[in-house]
Amino acid sequence: MIDTLYKYQDRLLKNFNITYKRYIFKEIDQFSDNNDKMVAIFGARGVGKTTTLFQYLLELQKKNKKALYISLDYPFLSGVDLIDLVEEFVEYGGEYLLLDEVHRYNNFSSYLKTIYDLFNIKVLYTSSSATSLLNAKSDLSRRVTLYNLAGFSFREFLELKLNLKLETAKLNEILTNHLELSKEILTIAPDVIKEFKEYLEIGYYPFYFDKQSSYYQNLLNTINLTIDIDLTSLGLIEQKYTFKLKKLLEVICESKPFEVNYSKIATMAEISRVKLYDYISYLNDGQMLLLIDEFSKGVKKINKPAKIYLNNTNLLFAYCENAEIGTIRETFFANQVSQNHKLNIQKQGDFIIDGKYIVEIGGKNKSFKQIKDIKNSFVVADDIKIGSDNKIPLWLFGFLY
């Protein structure tokens, strides 16, 4: 069986020629040099998890490591015991096991736990982000280092499209040094506003660069696969009810983020309020929705999100007939900033970052009227190349990762 798997691996690598590495690759590449035995890459379909696995496999081969890639949705693996397979790999002298689509393997958490406990190998696996809920409730969560792979940042989109090298920026750099950062970027990407508008529509998922003419159709197919296969294989929802999740996405698309009416959404999606909260949670975990809670101090608990967004702006353009510009701006900001920072809804201003920085989002003429005299407050404005004082270009927040 191992020989067969190596033949599949060689066949796949023969046709693999993607050289651009995602932001997460540097962290994953350190895996071979540290004490971690098991690392997981989570993320929505289409963001590049399998590509990252192949790139890491090539790096391991350069280092003369014995590594094996296995996609657990291979049909010929049906009925094959994963532990027996791993044991054969170890006897073969294997050091690194790269498992793709682990959520397609029944009771995968128990198998991964057993592999961790019994075998002296390193395991890197990928899966639907929906599995993070299950791992949090299992012993596996104490054994695995988790990495979430998001879609392209605006920075990555620019790098790949324009063949540039652009550095990431820390949040504090953007807030305090945005003028210099913007000028530096504009020297090598002068049409940044035009590129930003394109990114908002088609730039979040890497497969755009392979399937430009049918991008939205492929995006909708990706969403359907997430719901029809990933969420059902995890037992989160029965197949006969998947249409309700798709309906829910459409309803949320029609609802303004600042007008979250759960009774109305439940009625329009034809589901009960009890099921609504579950379904929203599943779609959030599958990275099709983005939930932002209201900011609170102390032990106050928020039972439901204050705002519900589609996960990224590309989903807005794919699902919504007439997405409002305010929703598009907020969705971009929330998507990019929430990757590495705590984002909440704030009564004064649109968002609060890390419980400290107040942000109001708008167009180029947005004023400080709503947040005047508030410490650490900023206006984040669309349609401007360069800001001034505490007014920062919206596009610049696409450089956080």
Buried (B, 14 or more C-beta within 10 A) or exposed (E): EBEEBBEBBEEBBEEBEEEBBBBBBEEBBEBBEEEBBBBBBBBBBBBBBBBBBBBBBEBBBEEEBBBBBBBBBBEEBEEEEBBEBBBBBBEEEBBBBBBBBBBBBEEBBBBBBBBBEEBEBBBBBBBBBBBBBBBEEBEBBEBBBBBBBBBBBBBBBBBBBEEEEBEEBEBEBBBEEBBEBBEBBBEEBEEBBEBBBBBBBBBBBBBBBEEEEEBBEBBBEBBBBBBBBBBBBBEBBEEEBBEBBBBBBEBBBEBEBEEBEBEEBBBBBEBEEEBBBEBBBBBBBBBBBBBBBBBEEEEEEEEBBBBBBBBBBBBBBBBBEEBEEBBBBBBBBBBBBBBBEEBBBBEEBBBBBEEEBBBBBBEEEBEBEBBEEBEEBBBBBBBBBBBEEBBBBBBBBBBBB
